[in-house]
Amino acid sequence: MTVTQIHELNEKFQKGAVQLSELIPSGTLVQATSMLIRSARKIDELFLKLLKAPSEGEFTRIMGKLEDESDEVLFILDQLEMANKKQKIALINDFLKEGYDLMSMYSRCFDYIIDQKIKDEE
């Protein structure tokens, strides 16, 4: 998967969050989707910076921020999933799947980048 494709998945996820908050406009859901959008944007920005990190220290700093933002997204997705267990709203379930898939894709990318960084340093 290319960086452009990952960026497009991220944008699709953000648009899904907006649509979800428009279709189910509860205060809690709007707040959660706003937080997801903010974190998804931040992950997208940091991911590009990680690829261009000029030093090991900068790489490590950016990686730490990416882990924090990814944890935030996963926490909110988990909260949405627990809240939707009773109602089982298909729209929310589809959104959750997209979110978990996106975070999984980023995780695989981070692992690959770290592996490559280690190989380059050896």
ABEGO torsion letter per residue (X at the ends): XBAAAAAAAAAAAAAAAAAAAAABBBAAAAAAAAAAAAAAAAAAAAAAAAAABABAAAAAAAAAAAAAAAAAAAAAAAAAAAAAAAAGBAAAAAAAAAAAAAAAAAAAAAAAAAAAAAAAAX
